[in-house]
Amino acid sequence: MATRGRPTQQKRQRERARQEQRKLKDARRQEAKERRAQAATQPRAGGDPDLEGIVAGPQPLAEWQVEGLATFEEADESAEESGHNG
């Protein structure tokens, strides 16, 4: 009968260890969940410096785009004038 007692005790020890590990894992999960919830509600400190000054919606044209557009419009106007005269 002594041999039967030992495996039962080992089984109880394993089960207690599993329960303890489960408790630790649940606690870690809960902490992570709280950290994620807290991080989602707080805005980032400083934010991304590359995005500062950018607003949502259409952005103004850059200088090179304005210059290119002006050149294109001048060419288009001169083509219309020559087309109407000829």
Secondary structure, DSSP 8 states (H G I E B T S, - for coil): -HHHHHHHHHHHHHHHHHHHHHHHHHHHHHHHHHHHHHHHHS--SS--GGGTT--SS-----HHHHHHHHHHHHHHHHHHHHHHH-
